[in-house]
Amino acid sequence: MKTIKHSRQRDAIYNFLCTRKDHPTADIVYNNILPEFPNISLGTVYRNLSLLTELGQIQKISCGDNSEHFDADISSHNHFYCRKCKAVIDLPMENIDFIETLASNSFGGKIESHKTYFVGICENCLNENM
């Protein structure tokens, strides 16, 4: 097993994500970590986000908007992606893990997990148009 060297920068990135519910992008993480680590590069932030994802400490959410969002809440939950403002929001709802069983019924392989996100217009954007 590979030993991973402790990093204050990685700790700061993880701790920052733990304070957020808005699923920030790497750029947002970078801009918020920069005051504490003025010499940190965006590449370092990306590498640490990838490592934290690989270690299972955070999750990466890709919604097709050419950016990745990050979430320190690794519990099984769903997300909503707003087409207008590009926000990624936790979507509290009943557990739908049964879809793995439904999918398995018509699939010859082995399904191990799934990622579900819903797409539309968030409440804030809808209210702007009123």
N, C-alpha and C positions, 0 to 999 in steps of 0.2 A: 504494500500500500504506500502510495506517495505521500510524503510529509509536506504539508503546506506551511510555509513560513508565515508567522504572524505579521499583519500589516495594519498600522494605525489608519492608513487611508481606507483600506477595505472595511475596517470597523466603522469608520465615520460614514461611509457610503451605506452600509447596512443599517446603522442607527438612524440615519436620515430617512431611509425608506420606511423604517418602523414608525416614524412619526406621521407618515402620509397615508391618506386614504384615496388620493386622486391618481395613483398609478403613474408617476412621472416618467418622462423619457430620460435617456442618458444625458441629453443636453441640460435638462432641468436639474438633474442630480449634480452634474458638473458645476453649473452656475451657483448652486447652493453649497457645495463643498469647497469651492475656490477660496473664499475668505479665510477658511481654516488652514488650507493647504495651497498657498499662492503659486507653488511650482508644479502642481499636479496638471497632467495633460488630459485632454479628452480621451486619448487612447488608453490611458491608465484607468480611467473610469469605466470605459467599455470592457477592458480586460477583467477588471474586478467584478463588474456586473455579470459577465459571462461565467466567471469562476463561482460566484455566489449561486448562480442558477444551476451550474453543474453539480455543486455540492448539495443542492436541494434546500438552500437557506432562503431563497427568494424564487419567485416565478416570473417568467418573461411572458408577456402577452403581446402577440402580433395580430393586429386587426386589419391588415391590408392597407394601412395608410402610409406605408413606407417608413414607419417608425415603430420601435418596440417600446412597450411600457413595462414597468417593473412594479412588483407587488411583494411586500414582505409577508403578507398573509398567505401561507402555503396550504391552508386548509382547502378542502374541496368546496368551491363556490363558483358562481357564474358571474359574468361581466356583461355590461351594456356598453356599446361603442356608439357615440353620437357622430353622425355623418357631417353635421354642421360645424361644431366646435372642436371635434376630434377628442373629446373627453372619454376616458374609460372609467366606468363607475361600477362598483359592486352592485349586483342585482340580487337582493334577498328574495328567495323563493323556495318552494318545496324542493326537496331533493329529487333530482331527475337521473340519478345514477342507473336506473333501470334501462336507460337507453342502450347501455352496453349489452345487456341481455337481448334487447330487441335487435341490435346490430349483429350480435353473434348468431342469431337464428338464421340469418341469410348470408353468413360469411364463413368460409372454410378455415380461415386462419384463427389466431388467438388474439382477441382484443384485450389489451392490458390497461388502457386508460382512455380518457377522452378529454377534450377541451371544448367548451361551449361558450360562445358569446353571441349576444343579440345585437342587432344593428337597427338604428332609427334616429329619431330626434329627441334629445333630452328635454326634460321639463323646463329648464332655464331657457333653452333656445325656442321652445314653443311659446313661452310667455313673452319673449322679445317681439314676436310677430303679432301680439294682440294689441 
